[in-house]
């Protein structure tokens, strides 16, 4: 719960700082976030399966299966993370296809490309966090 509150606080601070720069930066950041967040939330859902599967294996005293769950979770996070890089790398084209302002789409594209490069690592972190939470 505290992690979610911290994440929302970070996103809120990002939006406030973009607004201080100018309205175009705020618009670009907001558009980029709207493309980023659905992919992010899908990853949260996909990686949530690691915790109950690990808990079940640990409850049955099956350490080997718990480690397999971790490995498969990391592979799934890595593959999904790589898949999410594709739409984020082509964010400008997607925004232009959605008839957004070209100047704002160009600014949003850089943000999306940088965020896209971190997606696989973020999703692997989700897997590790859920794996560790199964031990509590």
SULWOKA-V137407 format. One line per field, one symbol per residue. burial: b if it has 9 or more other C-alpha atoms within 8 Angstrom, else e. Layout:
# SULWOKA-V137407
burial: ???
This chain:
# SULWOKA-V137407
burial: eeeeeeeeeeeeeebeebbeeeeebbbbbbbbeebbeebeeebbeebbebbbbbbebbeeebeebbeebbeebbeebbbbbbebbebbbbbbebbbeeebeeebbbbbbebbbebbeebbbebbebbbebbbebee
